[in-house]
Amino acid sequence: MNKSPIGIFDSGIGGLSVVKGIRIFLPKEDIIYLGDTARLPYGTKSVDSIIQFSIENTEFLLARGAKFIVVACYSSTSVALDILKKKFDVPIIGVIKPGVKRALTLTKNNKVGVIGTSLTIQSGAYERAFQELNPEIEILGRACPLFVPLVEEGWLDHPATELIAQEYLRPFKEDGIDTLLLGCTHYPLLLGTIKKVLGDINYVDASLELGRELASELKKLNLENPSGAGTISIYLTDLSINFKEIGERFLGAPMNNISRVTLKREIK
């Protein structure tokens, strides 16, 4: 048993959807969440910058006693996860592989679609993860960058959102995928619209699968906290005008205990 908190970071507040998924499986674990809102989006930054930001985020969480680090940012997972695992002596999990494992159990025709930000898709991280586990899988990736601002605007079932989804997702129908992996923290909120376009196929919400795998890892490493209060402490590096409204959309619950922080940065 370990009463220390789980540390989770993302480039913004979209990672609160990962917190929501984790709490389904680990309702008594205390969580420290860091959203690097001052430097979002990571997807447009250089690889070196994303790695440096990810190191700083991890150091912040470890300084607050985190027993396990969750990289809820797809861009950071894509380019920085292996570096973080080598640099820090603490268990670290990213958001990509848990969803890949679930997709592999669901697909029947070995054709899996993946949607994500431009950087996540271009990084090839999903292709590598699938190939490592099953080289027979055909991966079809598509970047859907407009989905993020649509979610943050609250246009979850707006006609314009459905038109954009049609444009992004129609090729998947032509390719005959039977499983779609939602490779961005924002995308599960658009699942209703996505289903209107692609219909009756399998859908994988990586946030839920990460929660399931994290619960298994904590048990295996004897790091569970079965008597915790399930508190969430939220740290953000910038507070936008509507951050609370957007954040609660992802978390599915009121946001309390919010602090603004400035990260310690290395001088090069």
C-alpha positions as CSV (number, residue, x, y, z in Angstrom):
1,M,0.0,0.0,0.0
2,N,1.2,3.5,-0.8
3,K,-0.7,6.6,0.2
4,S,1.2,9.0,-2.1
5,P,-0.7,10.6,-5.0
6,I,-0.7,9.7,-8.7
7,G,0.8,12.5,-10.8
8,I,-0.8,13.3,-14.2
9,F,0.3,15.9,-16.7
10,D,-1.0,17.2,-20.0
11,S,-0.3,20.2,-22.2
12,G,-3.7,21.7,-21.2
13,I,-6.9,20.7,-19.5
14,G,-8.0,18.0,-21.9
15,G,-6.1,15.5,-19.8
16,L,-8.8,15.9,-17.2
17,S,-10.7,13.3,-19.4
18,V,-7.9,10.9,-18.5
19,V,-8.4,11.8,-14.8
20,K,-12.1,11.0,-15.3
21,G,-11.2,7.6,-16.8
22,I,-8.7,6.8,-14.0
23,R,-11.2,7.6,-11.3
24,I,-13.6,5.0,-12.7
25,F,-11.1,2.3,-11.8
26,L,-9.3,4.0,-8.9
27,P,-11.8,6.2,-7.1
28,K,-9.9,6.3,-3.8
29,E,-6.5,7.3,-5.2
30,D,-5.4,10.9,-4.6
31,I,-4.4,12.7,-7.8
32,I,-2.2,15.7,-8.6
33,Y,-2.9,17.1,-12.1
34,L,-0.7,19.5,-13.9
35,G,-2.0,21.3,-17.0
36,D,0.7,23.3,-18.8
37,T,-1.8,25.7,-20.2
38,A,0.8,28.5,-20.6
39,R,2.6,26.5,-23.3
40,L,-0.2,24.7,-25.1
41,P,-0.6,23.3,-27.6
42,Y,2.4,20.9,-27.5
43,G,1.5,19.5,-30.9
44,T,2.9,22.6,-32.8
45,K,6.1,22.7,-30.8
46,S,9.5,21.1,-31.7
47,V,10.4,17.6,-30.5
48,D,13.1,19.1,-28.3
49,S,10.7,21.5,-26.7
50,I,8.1,18.8,-26.0
51,I,10.8,16.6,-24.4
52,Q,12.0,19.5,-22.2
53,F,8.4,20.5,-21.2
54,S,7.7,16.9,-20.3
55,I,10.8,16.6,-18.1
56,E,9.8,19.8,-16.3
57,N,6.3,18.6,-15.8
58,T,7.5,15.3,-14.4
59,E,9.9,17.0,-12.0
60,F,7.0,19.2,-10.7
61,L,4.9,16.2,-10.0
62,L,7.7,14.2,-8.3
63,A,8.5,17.2,-6.1
64,R,4.9,16.8,-4.8
65,G,5.4,13.2,-3.9
66,A,3.9,11.4,-6.9
67,K,4.3,7.6,-6.8
68,F,3.4,7.0,-10.4
69,I,3.5,9.4,-13.4
70,V,0.8,9.4,-16.1
71,V,1.6,11.1,-19.3
72,A,-1.9,12.2,-20.4
73,C,-0.6,14.2,-23.3
74,Y,-0.5,12.4,-26.6
75,S,2.3,14.6,-28.0
76,S,4.5,14.0,-25.0
77,T,3.7,10.2,-25.1
78,S,4.6,10.2,-28.8
79,V,8.1,11.7,-28.5
80,A,9.1,11.9,-24.8
81,L,7.8,8.8,-23.0
82,D,10.9,6.6,-23.5
83,I,13.2,9.5,-22.4
84,L,11.2,10.1,-19.2
85,K,11.3,6.4,-18.3
86,K,15.1,6.4,-18.6
87,K,15.6,9.7,-16.7
88,F,13.3,9.1,-13.7
89,D,13.3,6.2,-11.2
90,V,9.5,6.0,-10.9
91,P,6.9,4.0,-12.9
92,I,5.6,6.0,-15.8
93,I,2.8,5.2,-18.2
94,G,1.7,6.9,-21.4
95,V,-1.6,7.2,-23.0
96,I,-0.9,5.4,-26.3
97,K,-0.2,1.8,-25.6
98,P,-3.3,1.0,-23.4
99,G,-5.6,2.0,-26.2
100,V,-3.6,0.0,-28.8
101,K,-3.9,-3.1,-26.6
102,R,-7.7,-2.7,-26.4
103,A,-8.0,-2.1,-30.2
104,L,-6.1,-5.3,-30.9
105,T,-8.7,-7.3,-28.8
106,L,-11.6,-5.8,-30.7
107,T,-10.6,-5.8,-34.3
108,K,-11.8,-8.8,-36.4
109,N,-10.5,-7.7,-39.8
110,N,-7.2,-6.3,-38.6
111,K,-8.0,-2.8,-40.0
112,V,-7.8,-0.1,-37.3
113,G,-8.3,3.6,-37.7
114,V,-6.6,6.1,-35.5
115,I,-7.5,9.8,-35.2
116,G,-5.3,12.4,-33.4
117,T,-3.5,15.7,-33.7
118,S,-1.2,16.3,-36.6
119,L,2.0,15.6,-34.5
120,T,0.6,12.4,-32.9
121,I,-0.2,11.0,-36.3
122,Q,3.0,12.2,-38.0
123,S,5.2,10.8,-35.2
124,G,4.3,7.3,-36.2
125,A,3.9,6.4,-32.5
126,Y,0.8,4.4,-33.0
127,E,2.2,2.5,-35.9
128,R,5.2,1.5,-33.8
129,A,3.0,0.5,-30.9
130,F,0.8,-1.7,-33.1
131,Q,3.7,-3.2,-35.0
132,E,5.4,-4.1,-31.7
133,L,2.3,-6.1,-30.6
134,N,0.9,-7.4,-33.9
135,P,2.7,-6.7,-37.2
136,E,-0.3,-8.0,-39.1
137,I,-2.5,-5.0,-38.3
138,E,-3.2,-2.4,-40.9
139,I,-3.2,1.1,-39.4
140,L,-5.0,4.0,-41.0
141,G,-4.2,7.3,-39.3
142,R,-5.9,10.6,-39.9
143,A,-5.2,14.0,-38.2
144,C,-8.3,15.8,-37.1
145,P,-7.0,19.1,-35.8
146,L,-10.3,21.0,-35.9
147,F,-11.9,18.6,-33.4
148,V,-9.9,20.2,-30.5
149,P,-11.3,23.8,-30.9
150,L,-14.8,22.5,-31.6
151,V,-14.7,20.6,-28.2
152,E,-13.4,23.6,-26.4
153,E,-16.1,25.8,-28.0
154,G,-18.7,23.3,-26.7
155,W,-19.9,22.4,-30.2
156,L,-20.2,18.7,-29.4
157,D,-23.3,18.1,-31.5
158,H,-23.3,21.2,-33.6
159,P,-24.2,20.8,-37.4
160,A,-20.8,22.3,-38.3
161,T,-19.1,19.6,-36.2
162,E,-20.9,16.9,-38.0
163,L,-19.9,18.3,-41.4
164,I,-16.2,18.5,-40.3
165,A,-16.4,14.9,-38.9
166,Q,-17.8,13.7,-42.3
167,E,-14.9,15.3,-44.1
168,Y,-12.3,13.8,-41.7
169,L,-13.8,10.4,-41.3
170,R,-15.4,9.4,-44.6
171,P,-12.2,7.8,-45.9
172,F,-12.4,5.3,-43.0
173,K,-15.7,4.0,-44.3
174,E,-14.1,3.5,-47.7
175,D,-11.1,1.7,-46.1
176,G,-13.4,-0.7,-44.2
177,I,-12.0,-0.3,-40.7
178,D,-13.9,-2.1,-38.0
179,T,-12.2,-0.3,-35.0
180,L,-11.5,3.4,-34.4
181,L,-9.0,4.5,-31.7
182,L,-9.6,8.0,-30.4
183,G,-6.1,9.3,-30.0
184,C,-6.6,12.7,-28.3
185,T,-8.0,13.7,-24.9
186,H,-10.7,15.8,-26.6
187,Y,-12.1,13.3,-29.0
188,P,-14.2,11.2,-26.6
189,L,-16.5,14.2,-26.1
190,L,-17.3,14.0,-29.8
191,L,-18.1,10.2,-29.8
192,G,-21.8,10.8,-30.5
193,T,-21.0,12.8,-33.6
194,I,-18.3,10.3,-34.7
195,K,-20.7,7.4,-34.4
196,K,-23.2,9.2,-36.6
197,V,-20.5,9.2,-39.4
198,L,-19.0,5.8,-38.9
199,G,-21.9,3.8,-37.5
200,D,-21.7,0.4,-35.8
201,I,-17.9,-0.3,-35.4
202,N,-15.7,-0.6,-32.3
203,Y,-14.6,2.6,-30.6
204,V,-11.7,2.8,-28.2
205,D,-11.4,5.6,-25.6
206,A,-7.7,5.4,-24.6
207,S,-8.5,7.3,-21.4
208,L,-10.6,4.4,-20.1
209,E,-8.0,1.9,-21.1
210,L,-5.3,3.8,-19.4
211,G,-7.3,3.8,-16.2
212,R,-7.8,0.1,-16.4
213,E,-4.1,-0.6,-17.0
214,L,-3.0,1.9,-14.3
215,A,-5.1,0.0,-11.8
216,S,-3.5,-3.2,-12.8
217,E,0.0,-1.7,-12.5
218,L,-0.6,-0.2,-9.1
219,K,-1.8,-3.6,-7.8
220,K,1.2,-5.4,-9.3
221,L,3.6,-3.0,-7.8
222,N,1.8,-2.9,-4.4
223,L,1.2,0.9,-4.8
224,E,-2.5,0.9,-4.2
225,N,-4.2,3.2,-1.7
226,P,-7.5,1.5,-0.9
227,S,-8.3,4.0,2.0
228,G,-7.6,7.2,0.2
229,A,-10.0,10.2,0.0
230,G,-9.9,10.4,-3.8
231,T,-8.9,14.1,-3.9
232,I,-7.9,15.9,-7.0
233,S,-5.4,18.8,-6.8
234,I,-5.2,20.8,-10.1
235,Y,-2.3,22.9,-11.0
236,L,-2.3,25.1,-14.2
237,T,0.4,27.3,-15.6
238,D,-2.1,29.8,-16.9
239,L,-5.8,30.5,-16.3
240,S,-7.8,31.4,-19.3
241,I,-11.1,33.1,-19.0
242,N,-13.2,30.0,-19.5
243,F,-10.8,27.3,-18.2
244,K,-13.2,26.1,-15.5
245,E,-16.1,25.6,-17.9
246,I,-14.0,23.7,-20.4
247,G,-12.2,21.7,-17.7
248,E,-15.4,20.6,-16.1
249,R,-16.6,19.4,-19.5
250,F,-13.6,17.0,-19.6
251,L,-13.7,16.0,-15.9
252,G,-17.4,15.5,-15.8
253,A,-17.4,17.0,-12.3
254,P,-16.8,20.4,-10.6
255,M,-13.2,21.6,-10.6
256,N,-12.0,22.5,-7.1
257,N,-8.7,23.0,-5.4
258,I,-7.1,24.8,-8.4
259,S,-3.7,26.6,-8.2
260,R,-1.8,28.6,-10.7
261,V,1.9,27.7,-10.8
262,T,5.1,28.7,-12.6
263,L,7.3,25.8,-13.5
264,K,11.1,25.8,-12.8
265,R,12.8,25.8,-16.2
266,E,16.4,24.9,-17.0
267,I,18.6,27.7,-18.4
268,K,20.5,26.5,-21.4
